[in-house]
Amino acid sequence: MSTEYGLCDLAVVSLRDTEQESDSGVRGASESNSEFQADSSKDPRLSASTFRYSNGTVKTGSSTDSAASSEVKLCPVHESELDRYCSTEGRLVCSICVTQGSCEGHTVTQLAERATAVRNQLVDICEKMQLQALRIERFIQHTLSAKERAVQVEASSARERVVAQVNAVREALEEEEQRLLEAVHKEEERVEQCLLTQRAHWSKALDTLSNARTSLVHTLTHSTDARLVSSNQEISDRIEEAEGVGDPKDTEKLNLNRDCSNSKLMLGLWASALLLGPSAHGPAHLHFDESSVSPLLSLSSDCRTLTFLPKRQRQAPPNNPERFDSWPNAICSHSISSGTHSWVLEVGTSGAFKVGVCYSSMQRKGPGNDSRLGYNTKSWVFSHYDGDFSFCHNGRNVTIAVVKRPTRVGLLLDCTTQTLLFYDPDAMSVLHTVRQAFTEPLLPACAVADQSISILH
């Protein structure tokens, strides 16, 4: 709406549009116009009663003027001029309707008075519409334009920030890659040098041993008894030379140190990519094996949430050789023996839980350590108990310092490098890393003695 549009013009247009609409018990303006002309020829009283609107004022006029203006409307019951408005019934009425008819006792006002009220109301509405139009124009011209410029600036800054961050990460990765490759090459050269030294040493020792043996065999086979008996010193020298050779032993110096390729930066980024990337939270089919769930726990209907049960809610489940009967443990049915696998568990505010892996051959029955996660040679777990965090394996605990208590714990198992990694997805930090020569297929395993833990998908 243009701000230059006059309020009075708006009011007049609104009134003209309103007059074209049908009213209850009143005929349309066009119909009244034609019918009125027909009736005026029959009834001389109507010819002097015509009126029209001019600038919001009711004026009477001749029948000629009524053709171009509004006509007087008659009461269909009393055939008197509809010069009043009944607010109770919301329609135009005549004076007889008010004094003797159906509108007797109703709230009635003069038509001109009602029209004035409507006009004033329309003027108020038009003023509000004009103010609203001004606000809309101001919003379009100023707010939206400013927002558009701000969005362009912020988007440009965001793109620059992303590019700068990626470049920084790329540069750091390239430098770390170069450093690690140099470290691996240096370690390779060291081992190769050790192998060359060992090869030369043991080749010389082999020659010494062979010469001593050849000499002794020659003395044994070609010497007379007198010569053999008188060759004690020579024989002793050859034997001493052979004994001085010794036996070769394999040492760690002859192996490549796997730590030469270790990098906290690379390890953290690798774990973040697998645990926070598009394929995060592991396979959709990962769930707890119902047959393994301890009677101390309840399993959700989707087999992804374990909840510790108070004593009064525990029930004896069906006996199953796969079930843990003493410790609050459960394992998943998904066996892992190759490739790289990752999954995340929601531990929330649980004050006692364990998450990790175990061999499928781990003991399930009894209260001993053989069936207790982290207290035997067949299980590796990240544990939280009594406010402390630790890594547990074979009964040995390694304390883990955390800046912030994790509410989720991610696990990354790489069978190729024999690496098990525990990760905090929220802090994007590695909690603990284990390198172990796993000899059996592994199963995700959990224990909970407070509240609940869940597998996230």
C-alpha positions in Angstrom: 0.0 0.0 0.0 1.4 3.4 -1.0 1.9 5.8 1.9 0.5 8.6 -0.4 -2.9 7.0 -0.6 -5.4 9.3 1.2 -7.2 8.1 4.3 -10.5 9.8 3.1 -10.2 8.2 -0.3 -9.7 4.8 1.4 -12.8 5.4 3.5 -14.9 6.4 0.5 -13.7 3.4 -1.5 -14.4 1.1 1.4 -17.9 2.5 1.7 -18.6 2.2 -2.0 -17.4 -1.4 -1.9 -19.5 -2.1 1.2 -22.6 -0.7 -0.5 -22.2 -3.2 -3.3 -22.4 -6.2 -0.9 -25.7 -7.8 -0.1 -27.2 -7.2 3.3 -29.6 -9.4 5.3 -33.2 -8.4 4.3 -31.8 -5.7 1.9 -31.5 -5.9 -1.8 -28.3 -5.2 -3.7 -27.6 -1.6 -4.9 -27.9 -2.5 -8.5 -31.2 -4.4 -8.0 -32.6 -1.6 -5.8 -31.6 0.9 -8.5 -33.6 -0.7 -11.2 -36.4 -1.7 -9.1 -36.6 1.7 -7.4 -36.9 3.4 -10.9 -39.7 1.1 -11.7 -41.4 1.7 -8.4 -40.9 5.5 -8.5 -43.1 5.8 -11.5 -45.9 4.2 -9.5 -45.4 5.9 -6.2 -44.7 9.6 -6.3 -43.6 9.6 -2.7 -40.3 8.0 -3.6 -39.2 10.4 -6.2 -38.5 13.1 -3.6 -36.9 10.7 -1.2 -33.8 9.7 -3.1 -30.4 10.4 -1.6 -26.8 9.9 -2.4 -23.3 9.9 -0.7 -21.0 12.8 -1.5 -17.8 13.0 0.4 -19.3 10.9 3.2 -22.5 13.1 3.5 -26.0 12.0 2.8 -27.8 14.3 0.4 -31.3 14.1 -1.1 -31.8 14.7 -4.7 -34.0 14.0 -7.7 -34.7 10.7 -9.4 -32.2 11.7 -12.1 -29.4 11.9 -9.6 -30.4 8.6 -8.0 -29.4 6.7 -11.1 -25.7 7.5 -10.3 -26.0 7.3 -6.5 -27.3 5.0 -3.7 -31.1 4.6 -3.5 -33.4 4.8 -0.5 -34.2 1.4 0.8 -37.7 0.5 1.9 -38.7 -1.8 4.7 -40.1 -5.0 3.0 -42.7 -5.2 5.8 -43.9 -1.7 6.3 -42.6 -0.1 3.0 -41.2 2.8 5.0 -37.7 4.2 4.6 -35.0 2.1 6.3 -33.5 5.0 8.2 -32.4 3.2 11.4 -30.0 0.5 12.3 -30.9 -2.3 14.8 -27.7 -3.4 16.6 -29.5 -6.3 18.2 -30.4 -7.9 14.9 -27.6 -6.3 12.8 -29.8 -4.9 10.0 -31.5 -1.8 8.7 -35.0 -1.1 10.0 -37.7 1.5 9.6 -39.3 3.6 12.4 -42.4 1.4 12.5 -40.2 -1.7 13.1 -38.8 0.1 16.1 -42.1 1.3 17.6 -44.5 -1.5 16.6 -42.5 -4.2 14.8 -40.0 -6.9 15.5 -37.3 -4.5 16.7 -39.3 -3.0 19.5 -37.1 -2.7 22.6 -33.9 -3.4 20.7 -30.8 -1.2 20.6 -31.5 1.1 17.6 -29.6 4.1 16.2 -30.1 6.5 13.4 -28.7 5.4 10.1 -26.6 8.5 9.8 -25.2 8.0 13.3 -24.4 4.4 12.5 -22.8 5.4 9.2 -20.6 8.0 11.0 -19.5 5.3 13.5 -18.6 2.9 10.6 -16.7 5.7 8.8 -14.8 6.5 12.0 -14.0 2.8 12.4 -12.8 2.6 8.8 -10.7 5.7 9.2 -9.0 4.1 12.3 -8.5 0.9 10.4 -7.0 2.7 7.4 -4.7 4.6 9.7 -3.6 1.4 11.3 -3.1 -0.2 7.8 -1.1 2.9 6.7 1.1 2.6 9.8 1.5 -1.1 9.2 2.4 -0.4 5.6 5.0 2.1 6.8 6.5 -0.5 9.1 6.5 -3.1 6.4 8.2 -0.7 4.0 10.7 0.3 6.7 11.3 -3.4 7.4 11.9 -4.2 3.7 14.1 -1.1 3.1 16.1 -1.1 6.2 15.9 -4.3 8.2 15.9 -6.8 5.4 18.5 -4.9 3.4 20.7 -4.7 6.4 20.2 -8.4 7.1 21.0 -9.3 3.5 24.3 -7.3 3.7 25.1 -8.8 7.1 24.4 -12.3 5.9 26.7 -11.8 2.9 29.5 -10.5 5.3 29.0 -13.3 7.8 28.8 -16.0 5.0 32.0 -14.6 3.6 33.7 -14.7 7.0 32.4 -18.2 7.6 33.8 -19.4 4.3 37.1 -17.8 5.1 37.1 -19.4 8.6 36.4 -22.8 7.2 39.1 -22.5 4.6 41.6 -21.2 7.2 40.7 -24.0 9.6 41.0 -26.7 6.9 44.3 -25.2 5.7 45.6 -25.2 9.2 44.6 -28.8 9.7 46.0 -29.7 6.3 49.3 -28.0 7.1 49.5 -29.7 10.5 48.7 -33.0 8.9 51.2 -32.6 6.2 53.9 -31.6 8.7 52.9 -34.5 11.0 52.9 -36.9 8.1 56.4 -35.8 7.1 57.6 -36.1 10.6 56.2 -39.6 11.0 57.5 -40.8 7.7 60.9 -39.5 8.6 60.7 -41.2 12.0 59.6 -44.5 10.4 62.4 -44.2 7.8 65.0 -43.4 10.5 63.8 -46.4 12.6 63.9 -48.6 9.5 67.5 -47.5 8.8 68.4 -48.3 12.4 66.9 -51.8 12.2 68.5 -52.4 8.9 71.8 -51.3 10.2 71.4 -53.6 13.2 70.6 -56.4 10.9 73.6 -55.7 8.7 75.8 -55.6 11.8 74.3 -58.8 13.1 74.6 -60.5 9.8 78.3 -59.5 9.5 79.0 -60.6 13.1 77.3 -63.9 12.8 78.7 -64.6 9.4 82.2 -64.1 10.9 81.2 -66.3 13.8 79.9 -68.9 11.4 83.3 -68.9 9.6 85.2 -69.1 12.9 83.0 -72.0 14.0 83.3 -73.7 10.6 87.1 -73.3 10.6 87.4 -74.7 14.2 85.2 -77.6 13.3 87.1 -78.3 10.1 90.4 -78.2 12.0 89.1 -80.5 14.7 87.7 -82.9 12.1 91.0 -82.9 10.2 92.9 -83.6 13.5 90.4 -86.4 14.3 90.6 -88.1 11.0 94.2 -87.6 9.9 96.3 -87.7 13.0 98.0 -90.8 14.4 97.4 -91.7 17.9 100.7 -90.1 19.0 100.0 -87.0 17.0 96.4 -86.8 18.4 97.6 -87.2 21.9 100.3 -84.5 21.5 97.9 -82.0 19.9 96.1 -81.1 23.2 97.0 -77.4 22.9 95.8 -77.1 19.4 92.6 -78.9 20.2 92.0 -76.7 23.2 92.5 -73.6 21.1 90.0 -74.7 18.5 87.5 -75.6 21.2 87.9 -72.3 22.9 87.4 -70.5 19.6 84.1 -72.4 19.1 82.9 -71.8 22.6 83.6 -68.1 22.1 81.1 -67.9 19.3 78.0 -68.3 21.5 74.4 -68.7 20.3 72.5 -66.0 18.4 69.5 -64.4 20.2 66.7 -62.4 18.8 66.3 -59.0 20.5 63.9 -56.1 20.3 66.6 -54.1 18.6 66.1 -56.2 15.6 62.4 -55.2 15.4 60.8 -52.0 14.1 59.6 -49.9 17.1 55.9 -49.5 16.5 55.9 -46.4 18.6 57.8 -44.6 15.9 54.5 -44.0 14.0 52.6 -42.9 17.1 51.0 -39.4 17.0 48.5 -38.0 19.4 47.4 -35.6 16.6 46.9 -38.3 14.0 45.3 -40.7 16.5 42.8 -38.0 17.7 41.9 -37.0 14.1 41.6 -40.6 13.0 39.3 -41.4 15.9 37.3 -38.2 15.3 36.8 -39.0 11.7 35.5 -42.5 12.4 33.5 -41.7 15.5 32.1 -38.3 14.6 32.0 -38.6 10.8 29.1 -39.7 8.5 29.5 -43.3 9.5 29.6 -42.6 13.2 28.0 -44.6 16.0 28.6 -48.0 14.4 26.4 -50.4 12.5 22.7 -50.3 12.9 22.5 -53.9 13.8 24.7 -53.6 16.9 22.7 -54.6 20.0 23.0 -56.5 23.2 22.6 -60.3 23.1 19.5 -61.0 25.2 20.8 -64.5 26.1 23.9 -62.9 27.8 22.2 -60.3 29.9 22.7 -60.7 33.7 19.6 -61.1 35.9 20.9 -57.9 37.6 20.0 -55.9 34.5 16.9 -55.2 32.4 17.1 -54.9 28.6 15.0 -52.5 26.6 12.7 -53.7 23.8 15.1 -52.5 21.1 18.0 -54.4 22.9 20.1 -51.3 23.0 19.7 -50.1 26.6 20.8 -51.8 29.8 19.4 -50.7 33.2 20.6 -51.8 36.6 17.7 -53.3 38.7 17.2 -52.9 42.4 16.8 -56.1 44.3 13.0 -55.9 44.6 12.6 -55.7 40.8 14.9 -58.6 39.8 13.5 -61.8 38.4 15.1 -65.1 37.7 15.5 -65.3 33.9 15.6 -68.6 32.0 18.8 -70.5 32.5 21.2 -70.0 29.6 24.9 -71.1 29.3 25.6 -67.7 27.6 24.2 -65.6 30.5 26.3 -63.9 33.1 24.8 -65.0 36.4 26.8 -63.1 39.0 28.2 -59.8 37.5 26.0 -57.1 35.9 27.4 -57.8 32.4 26.1 -58.1 28.9 27.8 -58.6 25.5 26.8 -57.9 21.9 26.2 -60.6 19.4 28.3 -58.9 16.7 31.7 -60.7 16.5 34.7 -58.7 15.3 37.7 -60.3 13.8 38.8 -58.1 11.0 38.6 -54.5 9.7 37.9 -51.3 11.6 34.9 -50.9 13.8 33.5 -48.0 15.9 30.5 -47.5 18.2 29.4 -45.1 20.8 27.6 -45.7 24.1 25.5 -43.2 26.1 26.7 -43.5 29.7 24.9 -40.4 31.0 25.3 -39.8 34.7 25.9 -43.5 35.6 28.2 -43.7 38.6 29.3 -47.3 37.8 29.8 -48.8 34.4 32.3 -50.6 32.1 32.5 -50.5 28.3 34.9 -52.4 26.2 35.5 -55.8 24.5 36.0 -59.4 25.4 36.6 -62.8 23.9 33.6 -64.9 23.2 35.3 -67.6 25.3 35.2 -65.5 28.5 33.6 -67.3 31.4 30.0 -66.4 32.1 29.2 -68.2 35.3 30.2 -67.7 38.9 31.4 -64.7 41.0 35.1 -65.1 40.2 37.4 -62.8 38.2 37.1 -65.1 35.2 33.6 -63.7 34.6 34.3 -60.2 35.7 35.0 -57.7 33.0 38.5 -56.2 33.2 39.8 -58.8 35.7 41.0 -61.5 33.4 43.1 -62.0 30.3 40.0 -62.1 28.0 38.5 -58.6 28.5 39.6 -55.0 28.1 37.3 -52.2 29.5 37.1 -48.5 30.3 35.7 -48.3 33.8 34.1 -45.7 35.9 33.5 -46.5 39.6 33.5 -44.4 42.8 34.3 -41.2 40.9 37.4 -42.6 39.2 38.1 -43.5 35.6 40.5 -46.3 34.6 41.4 -48.9 32.0 41.2 -52.4 33.3 42.7 -55.6 32.0 43.7 -58.8 33.8 43.0 -57.2 37.1 45.4 -54.3 36.5 44.0 -50.7 36.5 45.5 -47.8 34.7 44.1 -44.5 36.1 42.8 -42.1 33.5 42.6 -38.4 34.2 39.7 -36.6 32.5 39.1 -32.9 32.4 35.3 -33.3 32.2 33.2 -36.3 33.0 32.2 -38.0 29.7 28.5 -38.6 29.0 29.3 -40.7 25.9 32.2 -43.1 25.3 33.3 -44.1 21.8 35.2 -47.3 21.0 37.4 -47.8 18.0 38.7 -51.2 17.2 41.2 -51.6 14.4 42.0 -55.3 13.9 44.7 -54.5 11.3 46.9 -52.5 13.7 45.5 -54.5 16.7 44.5 -51.2 18.3 41.6 -50.6 20.8 40.9 -46.9 21.5 38.5 -45.3 24.0 37.3 -41.8 23.0 35.2 -38.9 24.4 33.1 -37.7 21.5 32.0 -34.5 23.3 35.5 -33.4 24.2 36.9 -34.9 21.0 39.8 -36.4 23.0 41.4 -39.9 23.3 40.8 -41.4 26.7 43.1 -44.4 26.4 44.7 -46.5 23.7 45.7 -50.2 23.8 47.7 -52.2 21.4 47.2 -55.9 21.9 47.8 -59.0 19.8 44.2 -60.2 19.9 44.1 -64.0 19.3 40.3 -64.5 19.2 37.2 -62.7 17.8 36.1 -59.9 20.0 32.6 -58.9 21.2 31.5 -55.5 22.5 30.9 -55.9 26.2 29.4 -53.7 29.0 28.6 -53.7 32.7 26.4 -51.3 34.6 25.7 -51.1 38.3 24.0 -47.6 38.4 21.3 -46.2 36.2 21.5 -47.1 32.5 23.8 -47.2 29.4 22.8 -47.3 25.8 24.2 -48.1 22.4 23.8 -45.1 20.1 23.0 -45.4 16.4 
